[in-house]
Structure formats: C-alpha cells, structure tokens
Amino acid sequence: MTTTTTRPVLSKDGGTDNRPGLLLGVVLAAQFMALLDVFIVNVAAPTIRTELSASGAGLQLVIAGYTIAYAVLLITGARLGDRLGHRRTYLMGLAVFTAASLACGLAAGTGQLIAFRLVQGAGAALMIPQVLSLIQRNFTGEGRVRALGAYSAVLATGAAAGQVVGGILVSADLFGSSWRPVFLVNVPIGLVLLALGARVLPRDARTEPERDRSLDLPGLVLLAAAVSMLTVPLVLGQEQDWPAWAWTSLACSAAVFAAFGAYETRLARRGGAPLIAPRVLRIPGIGRAAFQIAAAMAVNAGFLFTITLHLQGGLGHSALRAGLTFAPAAASFGVVGLTWRRWPARLQRLLIPGGFQLAAIASATMGGLLRGGDAGGWGLYPALAAMGAGLALAFSPALTGALARVRPEEAADASGLLATVTQLGQLIGVASFGTLFLARLHTPGAHDSADAVWACALALAVASILGASAALVHRAR
C-alpha cells in the first residue's frame, strides 16, 4: 500500500473547526444518509404501490430513478468539486438533496415522486464524490487507512440498515403519514449537517489546472444516454411484454457506451479532461476492483429488492417485520466491513473470491428455504447473516485496495469512477433481478412469489459465482 506524507490542507479560518474527527463524522453522516435513501424505499415500496396506485414499472422507477441520476452525474459532481471547491459543492449538493427529500415526502402521485427522486439523486451526485475527495486530501498515512475503513463500514451497513429503518418508519405510521417519513427523515438530518458542514469543512486550496478543467458535457450526454438506454427497457420491458423498442434500446446502449469510450479516449489524447480519465483506469487494480464492486452491488441490490417484495407481497409481512428480517445481514455486513483488515495475512488474498462464494451459497440457501411458500423458519437468519458477510468480503477489500493506490491529485476522478460503478451496479441489480422477479410473479400470492424468489435466488447465486471466478482467475495469474 502506498501512502503520501503530504500534510492535509486545512483552513486556518477562525470560523472553521479543523478537528479531523468531526470532519470525518460530518461527511460520513451524509454518505450514510444518501446510501440509506437508495434502499430505505424498498420496504416502503409495497405501501407506495398501493397508496399511489403505482404500476410495477412505476415502482421500479421510484427506486431506480434516484440511482439513475446519481450514477450518471457522479463523475460530473466530482469534477465540480475540483472546479468550485469540495466544501462548496458538498454543501450545495446537501441542500439540493434535503430539499428534494422534502418534496418526495409531499409528493401527490407516482409521476411527481419519480421526478423528485431524480432531483434527489442529482443532489447526492454533487455531495457524495466530495466525501472521498475530502478524505483523500485531508487524511494521511494510518489516519487515511482508518478513515477509509470507516468509509467502507458506512457503505457496508447503509444498504441493509435502510431496510430496517424503512420498516420501522413505515410501520410507525407517524401522524398517519404512512410511507412519507422514509423521505422526510432526511430533512432535519440534512439541516443539521448543513450547519455543521459550514463550520467544519476546510476551504482547501485549488490549483489553476483544477479550476480550468472542463465539465466534458458531450461525455456527460453520451454517458446519460447509454445508461438510460440500458436501464429504461430493463425496467419497463417486462410490463410491456418486451416490445421491439426495448430490444432496440438495449442494442443501442452498447453502441453508445462504445462511442462514449472512444470519445473519452480522443479527448484525453487532445489534452482535454474526460469524465473517465484513462490515467485513472491505468492505476493498478482499478479495473478489476470496478468489476468486483459492480458485481457485489448488483447482487446486494437485487437481493434486498426481491426478498423485500416477497416478504411483504407474497407472505404478507408488515413493513416492520420485513425490515427487521434484514437485521442479521446488516449486522454481519458491518462487522465484517470493520474487521476484515485485522484478519490473518494469509487469508487476505482469499477474501474477495471467498466472499462471492459465500454469497452464492447463502443466496441459494435462502431461495431453497423460501421456495415452499412459508417464512423459511429460523434457518433463514443464518443464511441472511452469511449473505451480508459474503457481500462485505467481496466489496470492502476491493474498494479499500483500489483507493489505497490513488494519489491525492487523482482522488476526485477515482472517487467519481468507483462511486459511479457502485451506483451502476445497484441500478443494474434492481432493474435486472427486479424484472426477473416480476416476470415470474403471475399472481401476488405466496406460492407464485416463492417461485419468483427462488428463480431470483438462483440468478443471484450465478452472478456471485461469476464474481468469484473473476477474482480467482486474477489470483491464478
């Protein structure tokens, strides 16, 4: 692992509190809130579907709309952090996210909710890239290692914790507000973080090259088009019986992704500032880590979305019971994410392939337990814990290992790239495994839902095996 001895650039402004622990707490709290919002809606989804009369595709867009905007704009958010300053961009994104959360909580229909979720995702895309950049620029040596460990732990626990918190908020039905608190809870937290952030975030110095870097708007348009062409047919295709436009869109997405890659390469050769810089892709281990992160997040998102729909729609569990069902996964994900670095050195190279293999076994076990149409018995809880541990082992070492090799001047581009990959993985997981679940769900009953979740469990196991195979092939080389 390489580290830098460069001192953190912290503001000496008398109005700024320069304690690094407080700085880390503020940025990670925002990271947790934004990540929570990706998954907290899962438990509320059946209630939203009933109260707003949302279609299956509309429900997927409520969940995926946030992630689409988040994924497409993340690298641009990182670039804006370089141009405008990480402190200013973080606070601006946090303000947009907080306001959009309020609008989501007050939405009167599915269309409004989808639109506000897109705005919420845009706010998160401005805010979240600054988290890694601030960590990379303001922590050095062992302090950076510990900060990245805390960052990984937040990512590890946020997904499953969102299910638990969502279940509690929906079941509480505060003041008869049903699902709305899953969005409104962000408002007071966001206001507190805005006040604290204005106090503790350093005004880091920016160099002329950083201020002069363009936003690469043509690259942004190409990336947005490619992601939309890939995800929209995955979300809408099944409900519309896979019309010709869906297949055409999927085929075109590959061509547009290729055009995006070619344009970015040419821009870099001309001395421009592409969204995804080839020099970042050449950092040792970044490409491999990006694939592993995307695979782990796709499995994680697909697992949470499909199991939630089965527990509430097929088995009729309350939102609270469905949310608490994921507590073992949240706990094991968090514990493993925090402790894996202390494990014996001889195990370190086996963590990522071993994690994917454990996730595959756990997924198949959960599907088998739920296949009979009942709640799966007590055996379901160890399987959930194993799933959380496996995904933590697949994700956390890949992310930490990649970021440890990144120099401070590459922090914004690398953090934007890996954060985008994380979100794209989640987006593809919800769209693909959610579509498979809905396609197999002929009628909303326990038996058909159990068949659908069994098919998804097998697909999740196959995806996990592919992730393990890629890690094992690299280790063999």
C-alpha positions in Angstrom: 0.0 0.0 0.0 1.4 3.4 -0.9 0.7 6.5 1.3 1.6 10.1 1.0 3.4 12.2 3.5 1.7 15.4 2.3 0.1 17.2 5.1 -3.7 17.8 5.0 -4.7 21.2 3.6 -7.0 22.6 6.3 -8.4 26.0 6.5 -7.0 28.3 9.2 -10.0 30.5 9.0 -11.1 31.3 12.6 -14.7 30.4 11.7 -13.8 26.9 10.8 -13.4 24.0 13.2 -10.4 21.9 12.0 -10.9 18.8 14.1 -10.4 15.9 11.6 -12.7 13.5 13.6 -15.6 15.9 13.4 -14.9 16.5 9.7 -15.0 12.7 9.1 -18.2 12.4 11.1 -20.0 15.1 9.1 -19.1 13.7 5.6 -19.7 10.1 6.5 -23.1 11.0 8.0 -24.1 12.5 4.7 -22.7 9.4 2.9 -24.8 7.2 5.2 -27.9 9.3 4.6 -27.6 9.2 0.8 -26.8 5.4 0.8 -29.7 4.8 3.2 -32.0 6.5 0.7 -31.1 4.1 -2.0 -32.5 1.2 0.0 -34.9 2.6 2.6 -37.6 2.9 -0.2 -37.5 -0.9 -0.7 -39.5 -1.6 2.4 -41.9 1.2 1.6 -42.4 0.1 -2.0 -45.5 -2.1 -1.4 -47.2 0.7 0.5 -46.3 3.3 -2.1 -47.6 1.0 -4.8 -51.0 0.6 -3.0 -51.5 4.2 -2.0 -50.3 5.8 -5.2 -51.7 3.1 -7.5 -48.2 2.7 -9.0 -47.6 0.1 -11.7 -44.7 -2.4 -11.3 -42.6 -0.3 -13.7 -43.5 2.9 -11.9 -42.4 1.3 -8.6 -39.1 0.3 -10.1 -38.6 3.8 -11.4 -39.3 5.3 -8.0 -36.4 3.2 -6.7 -34.2 3.3 -9.8 -34.8 7.0 -10.7 -32.7 8.1 -7.8 -29.9 5.8 -8.8 -30.0 6.7 -12.5 -29.4 10.4 -11.7 -26.9 9.5 -9.0 -24.9 7.2 -11.3 -24.9 9.4 -14.4 -23.9 12.7 -12.6 -21.4 11.4 -10.0 -18.3 12.0 -12.1 -19.6 15.4 -13.0 -20.1 16.0 -9.3 -16.5 15.1 -8.7 -15.4 17.5 -11.4 -17.5 20.3 -10.0 -15.8 19.7 -6.6 -12.4 20.3 -8.3 -13.7 23.5 -10.1 -15.8 25.0 -7.3 -14.2 23.5 -4.2 -15.1 20.4 -2.4 -16.6 22.3 0.6 -18.9 24.4 -1.6 -20.0 21.6 -3.8 -20.7 19.3 -0.8 -22.9 21.9 0.9 -24.7 22.7 -2.4 -25.4 19.0 -3.0 -26.6 18.5 0.6 -29.0 21.4 0.2 -30.5 20.0 -3.0 -30.7 16.6 -1.5 -32.5 17.9 1.6 -35.0 20.0 -0.4 -35.7 17.1 -2.8 -36.3 14.8 0.2 -39.0 17.2 1.5 -40.6 17.3 -2.0 -40.6 13.4 -2.2 -42.3 13.2 1.2 -45.0 15.6 0.0 -45.5 14.0 -3.5 -49.1 13.5 -4.5 -48.6 11.0 -7.3 -46.2 8.5 -8.8 -45.0 10.9 -11.6 -44.2 13.6 -9.0 -42.3 11.1 -6.8 -40.2 9.8 -9.7 -39.3 13.4 -10.8 -38.3 14.4 -7.2 -36.3 11.2 -6.8 -34.3 12.2 -9.9 -33.6 15.6 -8.3 -32.7 13.9 -5.1 -30.2 11.7 -7.0 -28.7 14.7 -8.6 -28.2 16.3 -5.2 -26.5 13.1 -3.9 -24.3 13.1 -7.0 -23.0 16.6 -6.1 -22.5 15.7 -2.5 -21.1 12.2 -2.4 -17.9 12.4 -4.6 -16.7 15.1 -2.2 -16.7 12.6 0.7 -13.8 10.5 -0.8 -12.0 13.6 -2.1 -12.1 15.2 1.3 -10.8 12.0 3.0 -8.1 11.6 0.4 -6.9 15.2 0.7 -7.2 15.7 4.5 -6.0 12.4 5.9 -2.6 10.8 5.5 -0.8 7.5 6.5 -2.6 5.4 9.1 -5.2 8.2 9.5 -6.3 7.7 5.9 -6.4 3.9 6.3 -8.7 4.3 9.3 -10.8 6.9 7.6 -11.2 4.6 4.5 -12.1 1.7 6.8 -14.8 3.8 8.4 -16.0 4.8 4.9 -16.2 1.2 3.9 -18.1 0.3 7.0 -20.7 3.0 6.3 -21.1 1.6 2.8 -21.3 -1.9 4.2 -24.1 -1.1 6.7 -26.1 1.5 4.8 -27.8 -0.9 2.4 -29.2 -3.4 4.9 -29.8 -0.7 7.6 -32.0 1.1 5.1 -34.3 -1.9 5.1 -34.5 -1.9 8.9 -35.0 1.8 9.2 -37.6 1.8 6.4 -39.6 -0.9 8.1 -39.6 1.0 11.4 -40.7 4.3 9.8 -43.4 2.8 7.6 -44.9 0.6 10.4 -44.8 3.6 12.9 -47.2 5.4 10.5 -46.3 8.7 12.2 -49.3 11.0 12.2 -50.9 8.8 9.6 -48.2 9.6 7.1 -47.6 6.0 6.0 -44.5 5.8 3.7 -43.7 9.5 3.7 -41.3 9.6 6.7 -38.8 7.5 4.7 -38.1 10.7 2.8 -39.0 13.3 5.4 -36.5 11.9 7.9 -33.7 13.3 5.8 -34.9 16.9 6.3 -33.9 17.5 9.9 -30.7 15.4 9.5 -29.8 17.4 6.3 -30.4 20.8 8.1 -28.1 19.7 11.0 -25.4 18.6 8.6 -25.6 21.8 6.6 -25.0 23.8 9.8 -22.1 21.5 10.9 -20.6 21.3 7.4 -20.4 25.1 7.2 -18.4 25.0 10.4 -16.0 22.1 10.0 -15.3 21.6 6.3 -11.9 23.0 5.3 -11.5 25.5 2.5 -8.9 23.5 0.6 -6.7 25.3 -1.9 -7.3 24.6 -5.5 -4.7 24.8 -8.3 -5.2 26.5 -11.7 -5.4 23.2 -13.6 -8.2 22.1 -11.3 -10.2 25.3 -11.8 -9.7 25.2 -15.6 -10.8 21.6 -16.1 -13.9 21.4 -18.3 -17.0 19.5 -17.3 -17.0 17.4 -20.5 -20.6 18.0 -21.3 -20.5 15.8 -24.5 -19.2 12.9 -22.5 -21.9 13.5 -19.9 -24.6 13.4 -22.6 -23.2 10.2 -24.1 -23.0 8.5 -20.6 -26.5 9.6 -19.7 -27.9 8.3 -23.0 -26.1 5.0 -22.6 -27.2 4.4 -19.0 -30.8 5.4 -19.9 -30.9 3.1 -23.0 -29.7 0.2 -20.8 -31.9 0.7 -17.7 -35.2 2.0 -19.0 -36.0 -1.1 -21.1 -34.9 -3.3 -18.2 -37.5 -1.5 -16.0 -40.3 -1.1 -18.5 -39.8 -4.0 -20.9 -41.3 -6.8 -18.9 -44.5 -4.9 -18.1 -45.0 -4.1 -21.8 -44.2 -7.6 -22.9 -40.8 -6.7 -24.3 -41.8 -4.7 -27.4 -39.3 -4.0 -30.2 -38.2 -0.6 -28.9 -36.9 -2.3 -25.7 -34.6 -4.6 -27.6 -33.5 -1.8 -29.9 -32.7 0.4 -26.9 -30.6 -2.4 -25.3 -28.7 -2.9 -28.5 -28.2 0.8 -28.9 -26.9 1.2 -25.4 -23.9 -1.0 -26.2 -23.1 1.2 -29.3 -23.4 4.4 -27.2 -21.2 3.0 -24.4 -18.6 2.3 -27.1 -19.0 5.8 -28.6 -18.6 7.2 -25.1 -15.3 5.2 -24.6 -14.0 6.3 -28.0 -14.8 10.0 -27.3 -13.2 9.9 -23.9 -10.0 8.4 -25.3 -9.8 11.0 -28.1 -10.4 13.8 -25.6 -7.6 12.6 -23.4 -5.2 12.4 -26.3 -6.0 16.0 -27.2 -5.1 17.1 -23.7 -8.7 17.5 -22.6 -10.4 16.5 -19.3 -12.6 13.4 -20.0 -15.2 12.3 -17.4 -13.3 9.0 -17.0 -9.6 9.7 -17.4 -7.6 6.9 -19.0 -4.8 7.5 -16.5 -7.2 6.6 -13.7 -8.1 3.4 -15.4 -4.4 2.6 -15.7 -4.0 2.7 -11.9 -3.1 -0.9 -10.9 -6.1 -2.8 -9.8 -8.7 -0.2 -10.6 -10.3 -2.0 -13.5 -10.5 -5.3 -11.5 -11.9 -3.6 -8.5 -14.5 -1.8 -10.5 -15.8 -5.1 -11.9 -15.8 -6.7 -8.4 -17.6 -3.6 -6.8 -20.2 -3.6 -9.6 -20.9 -7.3 -9.2 -21.2 -7.2 -5.4 -23.5 -4.2 -5.5 -25.7 -5.7 -8.2 -26.1 -8.9 -6.1 -26.8 -6.8 -3.0 -29.4 -4.6 -4.6 -31.1 -7.5 -6.3 -31.2 -9.5 -3.1 -32.7 -6.7 -1.0 -35.3 -5.7 -3.6 -36.6 -9.2 -4.4 -36.6 -10.6 -0.9 -38.5 -7.5 0.3 -41.2 -7.8 -2.3 -41.6 -11.5 -1.4 -41.8 -10.9 2.3 -44.4 -8.2 2.1 -46.2 -9.0 -1.2 -46.1 -12.8 -1.0 -46.0 -13.6 2.7 -48.0 -10.5 3.8 -45.4 -9.4 6.4 -45.6 -5.9 7.8 -43.0 -3.3 6.8 -41.5 -3.6 10.3 -41.2 -7.3 10.2 -39.8 -7.3 6.7 -37.3 -4.6 7.6 -36.1 -6.3 10.8 -35.7 -9.6 8.9 -32.6 -8.0 7.3 -31.0 -7.1 10.6 -28.6 -10.2 10.5 -27.4 -9.1 7.1 -26.9 -5.5 8.3 -25.0 -6.6 11.4 -22.7 -9.1 9.6 -22.0 -6.7 6.8 -21.0 -4.0 9.3 -18.9 -6.3 11.5 -17.0 -7.9 8.6 -16.5 -4.5 6.9 -14.9 -3.1 10.1 -12.8 -6.1 11.0 -11.5 -7.8 7.8 -8.2 -5.8 7.8 -7.3 -7.5 11.1 -7.7 -11.0 9.9 -4.5 -13.1 9.3 -2.4 -12.0 6.3 -2.6 -15.5 4.7 -6.4 -15.0 4.3 -6.3 -11.6 2.7 -6.0 -12.8 -0.9 -8.9 -15.2 -0.5 -11.3 -12.6 0.9 -12.9 -11.4 -2.3 -13.4 -14.8 -4.1 -14.4 -16.3 -0.8 -16.9 -13.6 -0.2 -18.5 -14.1 -3.6 -18.6 -17.9 -3.0 -20.2 -17.4 0.4 -22.8 -15.1 -1.1 -23.6 -17.7 -3.8 -24.2 -20.4 -1.1 -26.2 -18.1 1.1 -28.4 -16.9 -1.8 -29.2 -20.5 -2.9 -29.9 -21.5 0.7 -32.3 -18.6 1.2 -34.1 -19.4 -2.1 -34.5 -23.0 -1.0 -35.8 -22.1 2.4 -38.4 -19.7 0.9 -39.3 -21.9 -2.0 -42.1 -23.7 -0.1 -44.1 -20.5 0.3 -43.6 -20.1 4.1 -41.3 -17.8 6.1 -38.3 -20.1 5.8 -38.0 -20.8 9.5 -35.1 -20.0 11.8 -32.6 -21.2 9.2 -33.3 -18.1 7.1 -31.5 -15.9 9.7 -28.0 -17.6 9.5 -28.4 -17.5 5.7 -29.1 -13.8 5.8 -26.1 -13.2 8.0 -23.9 -15.3 5.7 -25.2 -13.2 2.7 -24.2 -9.9 4.5 -20.7 -11.3 5.4 -20.1 -12.6 1.9 -21.0 -9.3 0.2 -18.9 -7.4 2.7 -15.9 -9.6 1.9 -16.5 -9.1 -1.8 -16.9 -5.4 -1.6 -14.9 -3.8 1.2 -11.4 -5.2 0.3 -11.9 -4.4 -3.4 -12.8 -0.7 -2.6 -10.2 -0.2 0.0 -7.4 -1.8 -2.0 -8.2 0.3 -5.1 -8.4 3.6 -3.2 -5.1 2.9 -1.3 -3.3 3.2 -4.6 -4.8 6.6 -5.5 -2.7 9.7 -5.3 -4.4 12.9 -3.9 -4.4 14.6 -7.3 -6.3 11.6 -8.7 -8.7 11.4 -5.8 -11.6 13.2 -7.5 -11.5 11.2 -10.7 -11.0 7.9 -8.9 -13.7 8.5 -6.4 -16.1 9.6 -9.1 -15.4 6.5 -11.1 -15.7 4.0 -8.2 -18.8 5.7 -6.9 -20.4 5.6 -10.4 -19.6 1.9 -10.7 -21.1 1.3 -7.3 -24.4 3.0 -8.3 -24.5 1.4 -11.7 -24.1 -2.0 -10.0 -27.0 -1.2 -7.8 -29.1 0.1 -10.6 -28.5 -3.0 -12.8 -29.3 -5.2 -9.8 -32.7 -3.6 -9.2 -33.5 -3.4 -12.9 -32.5 -7.0 -13.9 -33.3 -9.0 -10.8 -36.5 -6.9 -10.2 -37.6 -7.6 -13.7 -36.9 -11.3 -13.3 -39.0 -11.4 -10.1 -41.9 -9.5 -11.6 -41.8 -11.7 -14.8 -42.1 -14.8 -12.7 -44.8 -13.4 -10.4 -48.1 -14.3 -12.2 -50.4 -13.5 -9.2 -49.5 -11.9 -5.9 -49.7 -14.9 -3.7 -47.3 -16.8 -1.5 -46.8 -19.7 -3.9 -46.1 -17.7 -7.1 -44.0 -15.2 -5.1 -42.0 -18.1 -3.7 -41.4 -19.4 -7.2 -40.2 -16.0 -8.3 -37.9 -15.5 -5.3 -36.4 -19.0 -5.9 -35.6 -18.1 -9.6 -34.0 -14.8 -8.4 -32.0 -16.6 -5.7 -30.5 -18.9 -8.3 -29.7 -16.0 -10.6 -28.1 -14.1 -7.7 -26.0 -17.2 -6.9 -24.9 -17.4 -10.6 -23.9 -13.7 -10.5 -21.9 -14.3 -7.3 -20.1 -17.2 -8.9 -19.1 -15.1 -11.8 -17.7 -12.5 -9.4 -15.7 -15.3 -7.6 -14.5 -16.7 -10.9 -13.1 -13.3 -12.0 -11.3 -12.9 -8.7 -9.9 -16.5 -8.8 -8.7 -16.0 -12.4 -6.8 -12.9 -11.4 -5.2 -14.6 -8.4 -4.1 -17.5 -10.6 -2.4 -15.1 -13.0 
